[in-house]
Amino acid sequence: MSTFLYGGNVHANNIRQHYLRYGGNDGERASRDAVIIVPGITSPAITWGFVGEQFGQRFDTYVLDVRGRGLSEASDTLDYSLDAQAADVIAFAQALGLRRYAIVGHSMGGRIGVRAARQRPAGLTRLVMVDPPVSGPGRRAYPAQLPWYIDSIRLARAGIDAEGMRRFCPTWTDEQLRLRAEWLHTCDERAILASFNGFHEDDIHADLPHVSVPTLLMRAGRGDVVRDEDEQEIRALLPGVLVSHVADAGHMIPWDDEGGFYRAFGDFLGAALPALA
């Protein structure tokens, strides 16, 4: 049975923010903190719907379209900085009246979560960073290349099918490819460029010592986004951080090992996520 409730829009931080809601706040979910899922650089909320479905079984769950993606606001004058994205999440929670909530951010979403947590907003109770880029000033570059994003977006904007998308995501299923082909055109190229540049210009390591909520770092076992030395540096900057590994997954962890992704949370969010059927 689906846990999807509805999609909605809210005016928060002076822009339209679109989201998908799963689960609701009834039954056992009423006693648990809500969860805001913040996807990565070219992942509209709908592409995380399968994750939202699973989270919705245990939590009141909101999957956010980051500004410039999906159905959230985009324009040639919009501020696409990390600071603006972090302020969006805080304002989103306030606009919906979420009194207690956790942020689960994947990749770029993890960096957004760190910057938001540094502000110590009322209501934020936990932070999960899922394989966040650790690039920044004076650090090694993010391993993905900008043309990979821009080329696929331009093809999607012109019209592309799942087979055309396969060369960009060769390990994905047909269903995953169809969804990406359908929605990738909603990613504003200006937003992607600003976020990609931000991976190298924004210093999230300076934010980490100011994070006061319990935090979980989830690492992909395959890929080169977070290395052992990066994990050790994060542990030093944020003492008490919990770390989990999903050994059989690359950067897109729930796409590569969905069951392992859910298991890696343990009961950190207040209840264990259900196992896959």
Secondary structure, DSSP 8 states (H G I E B T S, - for coil): ---EEEEEEEEETTEEEEEEEES-S-GGGGGS-EEEEE--TT--GGGGHHHHHHHTTTS-EEEE--TTSTTS---TT---SHHHHHHHHHHHHHHTT-SSEEEEEETHHHHHHHHHHHT--TTEEEEEEES-----TTS---SS-HHHHHHHHHHHHH---HHHHTTTSTTS-HHHHHHHHHHGGGS-HHHHHHHHHHHHH--GGGTGGG--S-EEEEEESSSSSS-HHHHHHHHHHSTT-EEEEETT--SSHHHH-HHHHHHTTTTTTSS------
